[in-house]
Amino acid sequence: MAATRQRPAPDQPAAPQSVVFLLLDRFTLMSFAGAIEPLRLANRLSGHRLYDWSLVSDGGNPTTCSAGLTLGVDGGLTEIDRDAVILVCGGLDVQSATTLNVLNWLRRMARKGVIIGGLCTGAHALARAGLLKGRRATIHWENQDSFQEDFSDIDLTRSVFVADGNRLTTAGGTSSIDLMLKLIADAHGAGLAAAVADQLIYASIRTDQDTQRLSIPTRIGVRHPKLSQVIAVMEQNIEDPISPATLAADVGMSTRQLERLFRRYLSRSPKRYYMELRLSRARNLLMQTDMSVINVALACGFASPSHFSKCYRACYQTTPYRERGAKAAGV
């Protein structure tokens, strides 16, 4: 099934496409705004009511976004027309925000054939409802590790957005704009989508072939091909760390040359940089999954919980167990 309904013939009056935004508690405002504004602009620029939209929440109560602003909604989780599009707006602590009512409603709407998408961490809600099984999907890069641990049957990509049949997912942030521009182009032509992008001062429209993270040189502020190559290998080998000697040999350098390269540009040794990458991954897993501390340690290349705890405390001034406890307490 296509991700958007077929556009009518030129002489056929088009009914507005209904888009229902499900706002989960602590949803990300940027992702929501990036999805709804292109619809408003498409209506204004076309001179026609191409889109209608409504906001819903579990229980029909006002919902507070991650920035602390509270939005009123139009209603609760009621039946909607099968020709509508549902966009689940996720954000912080999406696991708690994805209630049983939300899951049951999403499954019911999926059985009707409704197109359903997840913005930012909204993909987690779709996955828990079983709506992404065997499909391609994406989610914000910070949530990718925990998502892969929880949903191994989903083909997770690092794309800005993914449209796999009647399931849509975005990486969060401004990627909602890219998805909506694609839907507008599919339904009403590339010219209207370009005009909407122009109004948004959005000079570079991304496709599902674009990746969500900045390049390694941009992220570290250094343009050195061998340094970038080594860091890419480190990021891809967290569970089974590679020795500095092997990393150096793979890029045609000696271990001493690699040490000098890291200290010159990053003010730390390759070993230290690698450790920080592993600990950052571990912290994400502790905060976003229910994995045991031991399993988190193993997933991040630590042979023993005691060594993991020692390294974690040195980096974050707390232990993994206390970090997990603070999260549970909502600190």
N, C-alpha and C positions, 0 to 999 in steps of 0.2 A: 504494500500500500504506500502511496506517495505521502510525503510529509505535509503536503498542502492539498487542498481540494482543487479539482480541475476548474480552471477559469471558464466562465460561461461564454457562449458565442456572442459576437459583437451586438447582435440585436436582442439578446436576452438580458433583461434587467437582473443585475447581480444583487443577491441578498447579502447584507454585511456578514463578514466572517466573525463569529463570536469567539472571543478569547477569554478564558477564565483563569485568573491568577489565584492560585492557592498560596496564601502567605503563611508559612510556618513561623513559629515563634523564633525571634532573633534572626529573621531573614536579612540578607544583604541588600541594602537599599540601592547600591550601584547597579546590581544585576537586574533588579526589578525596574528601575527607572530606564535602564538601557533597553529593556524590552517594550515598555509601554509607550515611550516617547516616539519611536519610529511609527507606531500605529497611528498616533495622533497626527503626525506630520504627513503620513500617507493620505489620510482623510483630507487634510487641509490643502495639500498640493494637488490632489486629484480633483478636488471640488465635489467629491462624492463620499458617502458614508461607506467606505470599504470595510471598516472594522468597527465592531462593538466590543467593549470589554467590561468585565465585572471582577470584583475582588471577593474572595471567600476565605473563611478560616474554619478551623475545627471549633464548632460551637457557635459560629457567627459573631464572635466577640472581636473587638478591636485588637490589633496585633502590633507588638513592638518590634522594631527592627534592631539590628545589631548596634546601630548608632544611638539608640535610645528614643527615637521618635516613634510615636504611636499612630497608626493609620486605622481609620474606620473601614469596615468592609460592608459589602452589600448583602451578605447572608452566610449561611452555613453550607454544609456539604450535602446539597440536595441534588436531585436528578437534573442532568443537563442534556441538551440535544446531542445526538451522536455526531453531528457535523461541527461541533465546537472543537476548540483546541484548549487543552489544559496545560498550564505552565506552573510547575511547582517551584516556588521560590524558597530556596534553602539558605542557610547561613551558619551561624555558630551552633554547636552542640545539636546537630541535625538528628542524632540518634534519639535524644529525648523528645525533640519536637515532632518526630514521626510517630504519632500515636496509632493505636489500633483502629480508631475511627478513620484516620487518614488512609491507612493501608487498605481497609475494607472498601472505602469509597473509590480509591484508585483502581482496585481490582474490578470493581463493579463497572466503572466507566470503561476500563480496557475491554471487558467482555462485550460492551456495546460497540466497540470499534472506534472509540474516540482517540484522536491523536493526543499523546501525552508527552510532555517534555519536562526536564529538570534543569533549572538554572542554578549555577554555582553548585552547592552541595545538594541541591534537589535531586540529583542523580542517585543519591543514597536512598532516598525515599522510594524511588522507582525500583531500585535494585531489591530493597527489602520486600517490596510488594510482588517481586518475581516478574517484573515487566521488562527486564533487560537480559534475561537469561539467554545465552547464546548470541547476544547482539554486541555490536560495537558501541562504545560509549566513552564519555570523557567526564572529568571532574577536576576541580581546582588542583593544581600541582601539589599543594600542601596536604591534600587529602588522599593523594594517589596511593601512598603506601598502605594506609589503613583500609582503603577500598579494595585493594588487591588481596589483602589478607582475608577480608570478609566475604568477597564475592569472586572466587577464582573461576567461576563459569562465565564471566563476562569478559569480552575482548576490550580491555581498557586501553585507550590511546592517549596521547598527549596533545591531541588536536585542540584547536580553539573551540570548535563545536563539532558535533556529530549528528547527522540525520540518518538514522537507520530505519527505513520504512516509516512506521507511524510512531516512532520513538525518537525524541530529540533530547540532546544533552549539551550543556555548555560548561566551559571551564570557570565561569564567574567573571567578575569585573566587567570590562567593556565587551566581552565576547557575546553578551546578549544582543548587542547592536548588530554584530556580524550575522548572527542567526536570523534576526528579524529582517535584515536587509535581504538575505537569501529567500526567506519566505515571501516577502513582498515582490521580489524579482520573479519568483516562480509563478506567483498568482497574477501579477499585474505588469510585469515587464521590467527589464533592467533599467530603463530610463527613469521610471518612478523611484526605484531603489537608489539610483545615483543621485536623484534630486533630494531625496530624504537624507542621504549621507552628506550632501553639500550643506543642507540646513544645519546638520549636527556638527559642522566643521570636522567631519570625519574623512580625512584625506586618503586613507588607505584601507579599503574594504578587504578583510581577510576571508579566506575560504576554509573549508574543512581540511585542506592540505597544510595549513599553517599551524605551527606548534605554539603553545601558549607561553612558554618561558622565554625570557631574553636569552640571547646567545651567551655562552660562557665568557667570551671576551668583554661583552657589555656588562655582565653581572659582576665580574671581578675588577673591571676597569683597566684591564691590561690586554693588549693585543700581541700575544706571542703564541704562534701556532703550536709549538711543542708543549707549552704550559697548558694550553686549552685541551690538547689531546690527552695529556695525563689526567687532568681533572675530570674529563668525560669518562675515562676508564674507571677512575675512583668512584664516581657517582653510579656507575653501572655494576659495581662489584662491592656492595656494602656487606652482604652476608658472608662472603668469602674474600676478605681483604687480600690485596696483592702486595708483595714486598716492594720496597723502594727500588731495590736492585732490578727486579723484573720490570717495573714501570719505566725505569731509566733505559733499560736495554730495548724495550719496545719502541722507544722514540729515538734510538741511536745515540744515547748519551751515557756517560758514566754516572754512577751514583753520586759522586762528588759534584759533578756538573748540575745534576738535578737539585741537589741541596742548595747550591748557589742560586739557581734560578728561582726557587721558591722563596728563599730569604731575600733576594733582591726585590721581587715584585709583590710578595705577600707577607713578608716579615715573619715567617714561620717556616718550620721544616716541613717536608712532604709528609712525614709521619704525623706531625701535629695537625696539619690541615686535614688529612684523612681521618684522624680521630674526631675532629670537630664535625665532619660530614656524618660519620657514623652516629655520634651522639645526638645530632640534630634529628636524624631519622628515628632514633630511639625515642626521643622526646615526643615526636609526632605520634608514634605508635602508643606510647603511654597515655597521651591525652585524648586520643581519638578511637582507641579500640579497647576491648576487654581482655586482650592478650595478657597472660601472666608476665611478671617481670622477668622470669627465667626465659620464657619464649621470646620476649623482646630482646633480651641480651643475645640470644642465639641468632636471631634474625638480623642483628647488626654486627655480627662477627666477633662477639665476646665469648671466650671459652668458658668463663665461670661467672656466676652472679656477683661474687665478691669483687672481681676485677672490674666488672661493669659498674658496680655501685661506687667504687673508688674513683673511677674516671668520671662518672656522672657528677659526683659531688665536687670534684676539682673544677668542672666546667660550669655547673649551675648552682653551686653552693647549697645543694640539697640532695637527698638520696632519691633514687627512683621510686621507692616505696612511699616516701613523703610526698613526692610530686603526684603520685596516683591518689593518695589520700586527700591532698588539697583539691584536686579536681573533683573528687566525689563530694567534698564538702562545699563545692561551689565557690572556693576562694579565688 
